[in-house]
Amino acid sequence: MRLKPEQTAQHLRNKPLAPVYLVSGDEPQQIAEITDAIRKAAQEAGYLEREIFSPDSGFSWHDLPAAAYATSLFADKKVIDLRLPSAAPGTEGAKVLTAYCERLPEDTLLLISTGKLASASLKTRWFQALERVGVFIQVWPLEGEDLLRWLQQRLQQRGISADKDGLKLLAARIEGNLLAAAQEIEKLYILYGAGFLDTAKIADAVADSSRYDVFKLADSLLAGNPGRITKILAGLKDEDVAAPVVLWAITREARTLCKLKQDLASGKNRDAAMQAQQIWDKRKALVAQALDRLTEAALHRILIISAKADREIKGQQPGDPWHTLLQVCLQFTSVAALKQ
């Protein structure tokens, strides 16, 4: 069975869950949202156990049937979350997937996410076996009216509405990058809250990529580079970037690192923990640097100082919020700084 991405929600609401889902494409934000929706529906249906497999975590194709057919007297229904960075499973993977689909295990849902499948892959035995028993969802980059519709729906999730000109301006600025779009919409919500946004407000908030933007600051925080952090933060202030947006970027990184620390402490594999937090390959090295450098206590200290900056921004406490933001940022640079 094949579904369009926009049909997924209705399928999950109105149809029994399929034993296998394959989500394929080169648009990571859509992939993440669709797989999140499938995992949520599975959890609501009683699939409380979950195993994540990916090549980065040392996955072997023998692990899939071992996990699928393992039985336990007290076992919950299980989701096997298989993440393949390349679209093709290879010869061994094709055999394993074909055999799996021909003998489906009980109480197990297999969720596969991959890169874009080539047209030749759709004619292979493994794909056809999967399509007979499961659901295939092909994700395509959004353009034109489809992109405007996605932006409108995403804004509505935050209680924000905009006219057609505002949507077109937002679409032009993010250039089809849905992850950037989601971040920009979060910034709009932080700045203006729910309600109608006219084109002027969107133009003011969603500027073209500036020399010192908040995402470059976030990467510098993870890298622990004090000189670059200071320079970027000064540039953001000079360009009149709103302090709440800067604080949002800082605390987002700190909270993500806290969650990763907790997952690792509970015994979760590092790659699996990063996958759960939707950290893409290009950022994994930076995040790993920060994880190795900062303790959990250090991250909590960052959040405490961030709360002070938030009170200063809102006028609930005297002080210069930009000075406090610099203090927060420099806490990322080393454990020693946190012990002063």
C-alpha positions in Angstrom: 0.0 0.0 0.0 1.3 3.5 -0.8 0.4 6.7 1.0 1.1 10.3 0.3 2.6 12.1 3.3 -0.5 14.2 3.8 -2.6 11.0 4.0 -0.6 9.6 6.9 -2.5 11.3 9.7 -5.9 10.1 8.5 -4.6 6.6 7.9 -3.2 6.4 11.5 -6.5 7.7 12.9 -8.9 5.5 10.9 -7.1 2.3 10.0 -5.5 -0.5 11.9 -1.7 -0.1 12.1 0.2 -2.0 9.4 2.9 -4.4 10.5 5.5 -2.6 8.4 6.0 1.1 7.4 8.7 2.3 5.0 9.2 6.1 4.9 11.6 7.3 2.2 12.9 10.6 1.0 15.5 13.4 1.2 13.5 15.9 3.3 14.5 15.2 7.0 11.9 17.4 8.6 9.0 15.6 6.9 10.7 12.2 7.6 10.9 13.1 11.3 7.3 14.3 11.5 5.9 11.2 9.8 8.0 8.7 11.7 7.1 10.5 15.0 3.4 10.2 14.2 3.7 6.5 13.5 5.7 5.9 16.7 3.0 7.9 18.7 0.2 5.9 17.1 2.0 2.7 17.9 2.5 3.7 21.5 -1.2 4.5 21.9 -2.0 1.1 20.4 0.1 -0.6 23.1 3.5 -0.9 21.4 5.4 0.1 24.5 8.8 -1.5 23.7 11.1 0.0 21.1 14.5 -1.0 19.6 16.5 1.3 17.4 18.8 -0.1 14.8 21.2 1.9 12.5 24.5 1.2 10.8 26.2 3.9 13.0 25.4 1.9 16.1 27.0 -1.3 14.8 23.8 -2.8 13.5 24.0 -6.2 11.7 21.2 -7.5 9.6 21.2 -10.6 11.8 20.0 -8.3 14.6 16.6 -7.7 13.0 15.2 -11.2 13.0 16.8 -11.9 16.4 14.9 -8.9 17.8 11.7 -9.6 15.9 11.3 -13.2 16.8 12.6 -13.1 20.4 9.8 -14.0 22.8 9.2 -13.3 26.4 6.4 -14.2 28.8 6.0 -10.6 29.9 7.0 -8.8 26.6 5.1 -5.8 25.4 4.2 -5.2 21.8 7.4 -3.9 20.1 8.4 -1.3 17.6 11.6 -2.0 15.7 12.9 1.4 14.4 15.3 0.7 11.5 17.1 3.7 10.2 19.1 3.4 6.9 21.0 6.4 5.8 21.2 5.0 2.3 18.1 3.9 0.5 19.3 0.5 -0.7 19.5 -2.3 2.0 22.1 -4.2 0.0 22.0 -7.9 -0.8 22.0 -9.2 2.7 19.4 -6.6 3.9 17.2 -7.4 0.9 17.1 -11.1 1.9 16.4 -10.3 5.5 13.6 -7.9 4.7 12.0 -10.3 2.2 12.1 -13.1 4.7 10.7 -10.8 7.4 7.7 -9.8 5.3 7.0 -13.3 4.3 6.8 -14.4 8.0 5.7 -11.5 10.0 6.3 -11.7 13.8 3.4 -11.2 16.2 3.0 -8.0 18.2 5.8 -6.3 16.3 5.8 -3.1 14.1 8.7 -2.5 11.8 9.3 1.2 11.0 12.0 1.8 8.3 13.2 5.2 7.4 15.6 5.7 4.5 16.9 8.1 1.9 15.2 8.5 -1.4 14.5 5.2 -3.1 15.5 4.9 -6.7 12.8 3.9 -9.2 14.7 0.6 -9.7 14.3 -0.2 -6.0 10.5 -0.2 -6.4 10.7 -3.3 -8.7 12.9 -5.4 -6.3 11.6 -8.4 -4.5 12.2 -7.0 -1.1 10.2 -3.8 -1.8 7.3 -5.7 -3.4 7.2 -8.1 -0.4 7.1 -5.1 1.9 4.4 -3.3 -0.1 2.2 -6.4 0.0 2.0 -6.4 3.8 2.9 -2.8 4.8 2.7 0.9 3.9 5.2 2.9 1.8 5.3 6.6 2.2 7.5 8.6 -0.3 8.5 12.1 0.8 9.2 14.7 -1.7 10.6 18.3 -1.3 7.7 20.7 -1.0 7.4 23.5 -3.5 4.8 26.1 -4.6 1.3 25.7 -3.1 2.3 22.5 -1.3 5.0 24.4 0.6 2.6 27.3 1.4 0.1 24.8 2.7 2.7 23.2 4.9 3.8 26.5 6.3 0.2 27.5 7.0 -0.5 24.3 8.9 2.7 24.6 10.9 1.8 28.2 11.9 -1.6 27.1 12.9 -0.1 24.5 15.2 1.3 27.5 17.1 -2.0 29.4 16.9 -0.5 31.8 14.3 -2.2 32.9 11.1 -0.8 34.9 8.1 -2.0 36.1 4.8 -0.8 34.7 1.4 1.9 37.4 1.0 3.3 36.6 4.5 3.4 32.9 3.6 5.1 33.6 0.3 7.7 35.8 2.1 8.4 33.1 4.6 8.7 30.5 1.8 11.2 32.7 -0.1 13.4 33.2 3.0 13.6 29.5 4.0 14.2 28.3 0.4 12.5 25.0 0.8 14.4 24.0 4.0 11.6 22.7 6.3 13.8 22.4 9.3 14.8 26.1 8.9 11.1 26.9 8.5 10.1 25.1 11.7 12.8 27.1 13.6 11.7 30.4 12.1 8.1 29.7 13.0 9.2 29.0 16.6 11.0 32.3 16.5 7.9 34.0 15.3 5.9 32.5 18.2 8.5 33.6 20.8 8.4 37.1 19.4 4.7 37.7 18.8 2.8 34.8 20.4 -0.4 33.5 18.9 -2.6 35.6 16.6 -2.4 37.1 13.1 1.0 38.2 11.8 1.1 40.7 8.9 3.8 40.7 6.3 5.8 43.5 8.0 6.2 41.5 11.2 7.3 38.4 9.3 9.8 40.5 7.3 11.2 42.0 10.5 11.6 38.6 12.2 12.5 36.3 9.4 15.5 38.1 8.0 17.7 36.8 5.3 20.6 34.8 6.6 22.7 37.4 8.5 26.3 37.3 9.1 25.8 36.3 12.8 22.6 34.3 13.1 21.4 32.4 16.1 22.1 29.0 14.5 25.8 29.9 14.0 25.8 30.9 17.7 24.4 27.5 18.6 27.1 25.7 16.7 29.8 27.8 18.4 28.3 27.0 21.8 28.6 23.3 21.1 32.2 23.7 19.8 33.1 25.7 23.0 34.8 28.5 21.1 34.8 31.6 23.4 36.2 34.0 20.9 33.7 33.2 18.2 30.8 33.0 20.7 31.6 36.6 21.9 31.9 37.9 18.4 28.7 36.3 17.2 26.7 37.4 20.2 27.9 41.0 19.7 26.9 40.8 16.1 23.4 39.6 17.0 23.0 42.5 19.4 24.2 45.1 16.8 21.8 43.7 14.3 18.9 44.1 16.8 18.1 40.4 16.9 15.6 40.0 19.7 17.0 38.8 23.0 14.3 36.2 23.5 15.2 34.5 20.2 18.9 34.3 21.3 17.9 32.9 24.7 15.6 30.3 22.9 18.6 29.1 20.8 20.8 28.8 23.9 18.4 26.9 26.1 17.3 24.6 23.2 20.9 23.3 23.0 21.2 23.0 26.8 18.0 21.1 27.2 18.9 18.8 24.3 22.3 18.0 25.9 20.5 17.4 29.3 18.2 14.9 27.6 21.2 13.2 25.9 23.0 13.0 29.3 20.0 11.3 30.9 19.6 8.8 28.0 23.3 7.9 28.2 23.1 7.5 32.0 20.2 5.1 31.6 22.4 2.9 29.3 21.1 4.0 25.9 23.6 3.9 23.0 25.0 7.4 22.0 23.9 7.1 18.4 20.4 5.9 19.4 20.1 8.8 21.9 21.1 11.3 19.2 18.6 9.8 16.8 15.9 10.1 19.4 16.7 13.8 19.7 16.6 14.2 15.9 20.3 15.3 15.7 21.3 15.0 12.1 24.7 13.6 10.9 26.3 17.0 10.2 25.8 18.1 13.9 26.7 14.8 15.6 30.4 15.7 16.0 29.6 19.1 17.5 27.1 17.6 19.9 29.5 14.9 20.9 32.2 17.5 21.7 29.8 19.3 24.0 28.6 16.0 25.7 32.2 15.1 26.4 33.1 18.6 27.7 30.1 19.5 29.9 28.8 17.6 32.9 25.1 17.4 33.8 25.6 19.8 36.7 27.2 22.3 34.3 24.2 22.1 32.0 21.8 22.7 34.9 23.9 25.8 35.8 23.5 27.0 32.3 19.7 26.7 32.6 19.7 28.5 35.9 21.6 31.5 34.5 19.3 31.4 31.4 16.3 31.8 33.8 17.9 34.9 35.1 18.3 36.3 31.6 14.6 35.5 30.9 13.6 37.5 34.0 15.8 40.4 32.9 14.3 40.4 29.4 10.8 40.4 30.8 11.6 43.3 33.2 11.0 41.0 36.2 14.6 41.5 37.5 17.0 44.4 37.1 20.1 43.8 35.0 21.4 43.8 31.4 20.0 40.7 29.6 22.7 40.8 26.9 25.4 40.7 29.6 23.7 37.7 31.2 23.4 36.1 27.8 27.1 36.4 27.4 27.6 34.8 30.8 25.4 31.9 29.8 27.1 31.4 26.5 30.6 31.3 28.0 29.5 28.6 30.4 29.5 26.3 27.4 33.2 26.7 26.8 34.6 24.6 29.6 33.8 22.7 32.8 36.3 24.8 34.6 34.3 28.0 33.9 31.3 26.4 35.6 33.3 25.8 38.8 34.3 29.4 39.4 
